Amino acid sequence: MKESTTPTKQNFPDVETSPSSPKHQSTDQEKYGVLNVTKITENGKKVRKNWTASWAVLQGASILFQGTGASWKFGGNQSKPEFTVDLKGASVEWAGKDKSSKKNVIELKTPSGTELLIQTENDNMIKEWYTALCNTIGIPILESEEPNEDNVPDSPIEKVGKDKHEKEKDHDSKKNRSVKQSSIDNSEQKKTKTKLKKFLTRRPTMQAVREKGYIKDPVFGSSLASLCQRENTTVPTFVKMCIDHIEEQGLDVDGLYRVSGNLAVIQKLRFAVTHDEKLDLNDSKWEDIHVITGALKMFFRELPEPLFTYNHFNDFVNAIKQEPRLRVQAVRDLIKQLPKPNQDTMQALFKHLKHVVETGEKNRMTVQSLAIVFGPTLLKPEQETGNIAIHTVYQNQIVELILLEYSSIFGR
């Protein structure tokens, strides 16, 4: 069926649509139509498949779903779609036969652990939806990308091979399905579209949603200044949590900070830091102390600007080049020039690392080994030049100096 387009986002055509004959509409900013949809995973947990015909509306970075049947009653607590999926960071692919025996099935996965299957019998429509989802998510589409063979309709050649009985069976099945679906009350579908249109036009801005606390800014990847401002502190809460937990549970663990934790578990912790208001590092999920140390290292590695800010990199390098008796004073003066969150976070981190060194007989970590781990993470130039090896030497020496002269530099 030929696609109809409208020039503006506000025009939501009042097209009567039934699942048996979907008129999928789209503009540059939105696409909508009737799709068969089911969840197979929600928040990382498997759920039973329950295919339903739903109105799907793709707009911005979200896709909304609402039931199409006459069983959907308006008013009361049904003033908004059944569920909305945030496509930010999501992935989309053609589903294999292990996911569904149906044809033309798209698998949609979100970072929050929700997986959906989306399907329609119409070959062209499913390809249009696949393209629209890829464009929204930002996934490049290869010219050869088509539904998996298990999920595409039979080709004309394959259909010739079907015997007469199978063809008649398919025909009767499609006829019965068409009669059943066409019985859906068109007036209810009109109301569905009206409700969806009103919902979309009433949606608050992203800024308003953030201000109300529905969407949180990430902890990892935020600037130190903005994160501390949000938390009304000068040392990020997550940094303090990690340090306290490690000092209580893991100072005597062999290879502390040198040994890598399970990256998959570290990523789960990274996600939980932003989304779980009651994060408990004593939970058995985070029992491996190397996961905590790995997450703390990742936090500093993902800062948009390192703890020793870019504009002071050359100053710190020049300071470490001075005569030994002048280095401590020079480094101390430079640290005092850093923003308050950088100063306080640096002091908290190096005080902790000093405790790690003091327990070196058990964890076998020295000043030098910690400097190798943290030097390139905490201190680096904004643009790396060909002097990487030389920079690494200076980075390590600066971290070593601060650990050895902690009391002289921070005064306590």
C-alpha positions as CSV (number, residue, x, y, z in Angstrom):
1,M,0.0,0.0,0.0
2,K,1.4,3.4,-0.9
3,E,2.7,5.5,2.0
4,S,1.1,8.8,2.8
5,T,3.1,11.6,4.1
6,T,2.2,14.9,5.7
7,P,4.4,18.0,5.8
8,T,4.2,18.9,9.4
9,K,4.4,17.1,12.8
10,Q,1.1,18.6,14.0
11,N,-1.1,17.1,11.2
12,F,-2.2,13.7,12.4
13,P,-4.4,12.4,9.6
14,D,-7.7,10.9,10.6
15,V,-7.3,7.7,8.7
16,E,-9.4,4.7,9.5
17,T,-7.0,1.8,9.8
18,S,-7.5,-1.8,10.6
19,P,-4.8,-4.4,11.4
20,S,-5.8,-6.3,8.3
21,S,-5.2,-3.3,6.0
22,P,-2.7,-1.0,7.8
23,K,-2.2,2.5,6.4
24,H,1.1,3.3,8.0
25,Q,1.7,7.1,8.0
26,S,5.0,8.9,8.4
27,T,6.7,12.2,8.3
28,D,10.3,13.2,8.9
29,Q,9.5,13.3,12.6
30,E,6.9,10.6,13.2
31,K,5.6,7.3,11.9
32,Y,2.6,5.4,13.1
33,G,0.4,2.4,12.2
34,V,-0.9,-0.9,13.5
35,L,1.8,-3.5,14.4
36,N,1.7,-6.8,16.2
37,V,3.9,-6.5,19.3
38,T,5.0,-8.5,22.3
39,K,7.6,-8.1,25.1
40,I,9.9,-11.0,25.6
41,T,12.1,-9.4,28.3
42,E,11.3,-6.6,30.8
43,N,14.0,-5.1,33.0
44,G,16.3,-8.0,32.2
45,K,13.8,-10.7,33.1
46,K,12.1,-13.0,30.6
47,V,8.3,-12.6,30.2
48,R,5.7,-14.7,28.4
49,K,5.1,-13.7,24.9
50,N,1.6,-12.2,24.3
51,W,1.2,-10.9,20.8
52,T,-1.3,-8.0,20.5
53,A,-2.3,-5.7,17.6
54,S,-1.3,-2.2,18.8
55,W,-1.2,1.3,17.5
56,A,2.5,2.2,17.3
57,V,3.7,5.8,17.2
58,L,7.3,6.6,16.5
59,Q,8.1,10.2,17.3
60,G,11.4,11.7,18.3
61,A,13.4,9.2,20.3
62,S,10.4,7.2,21.6
63,I,7.9,4.7,20.3
64,L,4.5,4.5,21.9
65,F,2.1,1.5,21.9
66,Q,-1.6,1.3,22.5
67,G,-4.2,-1.5,22.0
68,T,-6.4,-1.3,19.0
69,G,-9.4,-3.5,19.9
70,A,-12.8,-2.5,21.1
71,S,-11.7,-3.8,24.5
72,W,-9.8,-0.6,25.1
73,K,-12.0,1.9,27.0
74,F,-11.2,5.6,27.1
75,G,-11.2,7.8,30.1
76,G,-9.9,7.3,33.7
77,N,-6.5,5.7,33.9
78,Q,-6.4,5.0,30.1
79,S,-5.5,8.5,29.1
80,K,-2.0,7.6,28.0
81,P,-0.5,4.8,25.9
82,E,0.0,1.3,27.4
83,F,3.7,1.7,27.3
84,T,6.4,3.8,25.8
85,V,9.9,2.7,24.8
86,D,12.9,5.1,25.0
87,L,15.0,4.4,21.9
88,K,18.1,6.2,23.2
89,G,20.9,3.6,23.2
90,A,18.6,0.9,21.9
91,S,19.5,-1.7,19.2
92,V,17.3,-3.1,16.4
93,E,17.8,-6.2,14.3
94,W,15.8,-8.8,12.4
95,A,14.7,-11.5,14.8
96,G,15.8,-15.1,14.2
97,K,13.7,-18.2,14.3
98,D,14.8,-18.8,17.9
99,K,12.9,-15.6,18.8
100,S,9.7,-16.2,16.8
101,S,8.3,-18.6,14.2
102,K,6.4,-15.6,12.6
103,K,7.7,-13.9,9.5
104,N,8.7,-10.2,9.3
105,V,9.8,-9.9,12.9
106,I,11.9,-7.0,14.2
107,E,13.7,-7.4,17.6
108,L,14.2,-4.2,19.6
109,K,16.4,-4.1,22.7
110,T,16.8,-1.2,25.1
111,P,19.7,-0.5,27.6
112,S,17.2,-0.9,30.5
113,G,16.8,-4.6,29.6
114,T,13.5,-4.6,27.7
115,E,13.2,-6.6,24.5
116,L,10.3,-6.3,22.1
117,L,9.3,-8.2,19.0
118,I,7.5,-6.1,16.3
119,Q,5.8,-7.8,13.4
120,T,3.4,-7.2,10.5
121,E,2.4,-9.4,7.6
122,N,3.1,-6.6,5.0
123,D,6.6,-6.9,3.6
124,N,7.0,-3.3,2.6
125,M,5.6,-2.0,5.9
126,I,8.0,-4.0,8.1
127,K,11.0,-2.8,6.0
128,E,9.7,0.8,6.4
129,W,9.5,0.4,10.2
130,Y,12.9,-1.2,10.3
131,T,14.4,1.7,8.4
132,A,12.6,4.3,10.5
133,L,13.8,2.6,13.8
134,C,17.4,2.4,12.5
135,N,17.3,6.1,11.5
136,T,16.0,7.1,14.9
137,I,18.5,5.0,16.8
138,G,21.3,6.1,14.5
139,I,22.2,2.6,13.1
140,P,23.6,2.5,9.6
141,I,21.5,0.4,7.2
142,L,23.3,-1.8,4.8
143,E,21.9,-2.1,1.3
144,S,21.8,-5.9,1.6
145,E,20.1,-5.8,5.0
146,E,16.8,-7.8,4.8
147,P,14.7,-9.9,7.2
148,N,16.3,-13.2,8.1
149,E,15.2,-16.0,5.8
150,D,13.3,-17.6,8.7
151,N,11.1,-14.5,8.9
152,V,10.4,-13.5,5.3
153,P,7.5,-14.7,3.3
154,D,8.1,-17.5,0.7
155,S,9.4,-16.3,-2.6
156,P,7.2,-16.9,-5.7
157,I,9.4,-19.9,-6.7
158,E,9.0,-21.4,-3.2
159,K,5.3,-20.9,-3.3
160,V,5.0,-22.9,-6.6
161,G,6.3,-25.8,-4.7
162,K,3.5,-25.8,-2.2
163,D,0.8,-28.4,-2.8
164,K,-2.8,-27.5,-3.4
165,H,-3.9,-28.5,0.1
166,E,-1.4,-26.2,1.8
167,K,-2.4,-23.3,-0.4
168,E,-6.0,-23.8,0.4
169,K,-5.2,-24.0,4.1
170,D,-3.2,-20.8,4.0
171,H,-6.0,-19.1,2.1
172,D,-8.6,-20.1,4.6
173,S,-6.4,-19.0,7.5
174,K,-5.8,-15.6,6.0
175,K,-9.5,-15.2,5.2
176,N,-10.5,-16.0,8.7
177,R,-7.9,-13.7,10.2
178,S,-9.0,-10.9,7.9
179,V,-12.7,-11.3,8.9
180,K,-11.7,-11.3,12.6
181,Q,-9.5,-8.3,12.4
182,S,-11.9,-6.2,10.3
183,S,-14.5,-6.5,13.0
184,I,-12.6,-4.1,15.2
185,D,-14.7,-1.0,15.8
186,N,-13.3,1.8,13.5
187,S,-14.8,4.5,15.8
188,E,-12.6,3.1,18.7
189,Q,-9.6,3.4,16.4
190,K,-10.4,7.0,15.6
191,K,-10.5,7.7,19.4
192,T,-7.2,5.9,19.8
193,K,-5.5,8.2,17.3
194,T,-7.1,11.2,18.9
195,K,-5.8,10.1,22.3
196,L,-2.3,9.5,20.9
197,K,-2.3,12.9,19.2
198,K,-3.3,14.7,22.4
199,F,-0.7,12.7,24.4
200,L,2.1,13.7,21.9
201,T,1.2,17.3,21.8
202,R,1.0,17.5,25.7
203,R,4.4,15.8,26.2
204,P,6.7,18.0,28.3
205,T,10.1,19.1,27.2
206,M,13.2,17.0,28.1
207,Q,14.3,19.8,30.4
208,A,11.0,19.8,32.3
209,V,11.1,16.0,32.7
210,R,14.6,16.3,34.1
211,E,13.6,19.0,36.5
212,K,10.8,16.8,37.9
213,G,13.3,14.0,38.4
214,Y,11.7,11.5,36.0
215,I,15.0,11.4,34.0
216,K,18.3,11.6,35.7
217,D,21.5,12.8,34.2
218,P,24.2,10.2,34.2
219,V,26.9,9.9,36.8
220,F,29.5,8.4,34.5
221,G,30.5,10.8,31.8
222,S,29.3,14.0,33.5
223,S,31.7,16.8,34.3
224,L,33.0,16.8,37.9
225,A,31.7,20.3,38.4
226,S,28.1,19.6,37.2
227,L,27.9,16.3,39.1
228,C,29.0,17.9,42.3
229,Q,26.6,20.8,41.8
230,R,23.7,18.4,41.3
231,E,24.7,16.4,44.4
232,N,25.4,19.6,46.4
233,T,28.9,18.3,47.4
234,T,32.5,18.7,46.3
235,V,33.3,14.9,46.2
236,P,30.9,12.8,44.1
237,T,28.8,10.4,46.1
238,F,29.8,7.4,44.0
239,V,33.5,8.1,44.6
240,K,32.9,8.3,48.4
241,M,30.8,5.1,48.3
242,C,33.5,3.2,46.5
243,I,36.3,4.4,48.7
244,D,34.4,3.6,51.9
245,H,33.4,0.1,50.6
246,I,37.0,-0.7,49.5
247,E,38.5,0.4,52.8
248,E,36.0,-1.7,54.7
249,Q,36.1,-4.8,52.6
250,G,39.1,-4.9,50.3
251,L,42.3,-3.2,51.4
252,D,43.9,-6.6,51.9
253,V,42.9,-8.1,48.6
254,D,45.9,-9.1,46.4
255,G,46.3,-6.9,43.3
256,L,43.9,-4.2,44.4
257,Y,43.4,-1.8,41.4
258,R,45.9,-3.8,39.4
259,V,43.6,-6.8,38.8
260,S,40.7,-6.1,36.4
261,G,37.1,-7.0,37.3
262,N,34.5,-8.6,35.1
263,L,33.7,-5.8,32.6
264,A,30.0,-7.0,32.1
265,V,29.4,-6.7,35.9
266,I,31.2,-3.3,36.0
267,Q,28.9,-2.1,33.2
268,K,25.8,-3.3,35.2
269,L,27.1,-1.3,38.2
270,R,27.7,1.7,36.0
271,F,24.1,1.5,34.9
272,A,22.8,1.0,38.4
273,V,24.7,4.0,39.7
274,T,22.5,6.3,37.6
275,H,19.2,4.5,37.9
276,D,19.1,2.9,41.3
277,E,18.4,5.4,44.1
278,K,19.1,2.8,46.8
279,L,22.4,1.4,45.4
280,D,24.0,-0.9,47.9
281,L,27.6,-1.9,47.2
282,N,27.2,-4.7,49.8
283,D,24.7,-6.4,47.6
284,S,26.0,-9.9,46.5
285,K,25.9,-8.7,42.8
286,W,29.0,-6.5,43.6
287,E,30.8,-8.9,45.9
288,D,33.9,-9.0,43.8
289,I,36.0,-6.1,45.1
290,H,37.7,-5.8,41.7
291,V,34.3,-4.8,40.2
292,I,34.2,-1.8,42.6
293,T,37.8,-0.8,41.9
294,G,37.1,-1.2,38.2
295,A,34.0,1.0,38.3
296,L,35.9,3.7,40.2
297,K,38.7,3.7,37.6
298,M,36.1,3.8,34.9
299,F,34.4,6.8,36.5
300,F,37.7,8.8,36.4
301,R,38.5,7.5,32.9
302,E,35.1,8.7,31.6
303,L,35.3,12.2,33.0
304,P,35.0,14.7,30.1
305,E,38.0,16.5,31.6
306,P,40.5,14.6,33.8
307,L,40.9,15.3,37.5
308,F,44.1,17.2,36.7
309,T,42.5,19.6,34.2
310,Y,43.8,19.9,30.7
311,N,44.9,23.5,31.0
312,H,47.3,22.6,33.9
313,F,48.8,19.5,32.2
314,N,52.0,21.3,31.0
315,D,52.3,23.1,34.4
316,F,52.3,19.8,36.3
317,V,54.9,18.4,33.9
318,N,57.1,21.4,34.3
319,A,56.7,21.2,38.1
320,I,57.9,17.6,38.2
321,K,61.0,18.6,36.0
322,Q,62.2,21.0,38.7
323,E,64.8,20.2,41.3
324,P,63.5,17.7,44.0
325,R,63.4,20.4,46.7
326,L,61.1,22.6,44.6
327,R,58.7,20.0,43.2
328,V,56.4,19.6,46.2
329,Q,55.8,23.3,46.6
330,A,55.2,23.7,42.8
331,V,52.7,20.8,42.7
332,R,50.9,22.0,45.9
333,D,50.5,25.5,44.4
334,L,49.1,24.0,41.2
335,I,46.6,21.9,43.0
336,K,45.3,25.0,44.8
337,Q,44.6,26.5,41.4
338,L,42.2,23.7,40.4
339,P,38.4,24.0,40.9
340,K,37.2,23.1,44.4
341,P,35.6,19.7,43.3
342,N,38.9,18.7,41.7
343,Q,40.9,19.6,44.8
344,D,38.6,17.8,47.2
345,T,38.1,14.7,45.0
346,M,41.8,14.5,44.5
347,Q,42.5,14.7,48.2
348,A,39.9,12.0,49.0
349,L,41.3,9.7,46.3
350,F,45.0,10.1,47.2
351,K,44.2,9.7,50.9
352,H,42.6,6.4,50.0
353,L,45.4,5.3,47.7
354,K,47.8,6.1,50.6
355,H,45.9,3.6,52.7
356,V,46.2,1.0,49.9
357,V,50.0,1.5,49.9
358,E,50.1,1.2,53.7
359,T,48.4,-2.2,53.4
360,G,50.9,-3.2,50.7
361,E,52.2,-6.3,52.6
362,K,48.8,-7.9,52.0
363,N,47.6,-6.4,48.7
364,R,51.1,-6.2,47.2
365,M,50.5,-2.8,45.8
366,T,53.2,-0.1,45.9
367,V,53.4,3.6,45.1
368,Q,54.9,2.8,41.8
369,S,52.2,0.2,40.8
370,L,49.4,2.6,41.7
371,A,51.1,5.4,39.8
372,I,51.2,3.1,36.7
373,V,47.4,2.4,37.1
374,F,46.2,6.0,37.8
375,G,48.8,8.2,36.1
376,P,47.4,8.1,32.6
377,T,43.8,8.2,33.9
378,L,44.1,11.3,36.2
379,L,46.5,13.3,34.1
380,K,46.7,13.6,30.3
381,P,47.0,16.3,27.6
382,E,44.0,17.4,25.7
383,Q,45.5,16.4,22.4
384,E,48.0,13.5,22.5
385,T,51.2,14.1,20.6
386,G,54.0,11.8,19.6
387,N,55.5,12.1,23.1
388,I,53.2,9.4,24.6
389,A,56.1,7.5,26.3
390,I,57.6,10.7,27.8
391,H,54.2,11.8,29.0
392,T,53.6,8.5,30.7
393,V,56.8,8.9,32.6
394,Y,55.8,12.3,33.9
395,Q,52.2,11.2,34.6
396,N,53.5,8.4,36.8
397,Q,56.1,10.6,38.6
398,I,53.4,13.2,39.5
399,V,51.1,10.6,41.0
400,E,54.1,9.0,42.9
401,L,55.1,12.4,44.3
402,I,51.6,13.2,45.6
403,L,51.4,9.8,47.2
404,L,54.8,10.1,48.9
405,E,54.3,13.7,49.9
406,Y,50.6,13.6,50.7
407,S,50.9,15.3,54.1
408,S,53.1,18.1,52.7
409,I,50.8,18.8,49.8
410,F,47.4,18.5,51.4
411,G,48.5,19.5,54.9
412,R,47.0,16.5,56.7
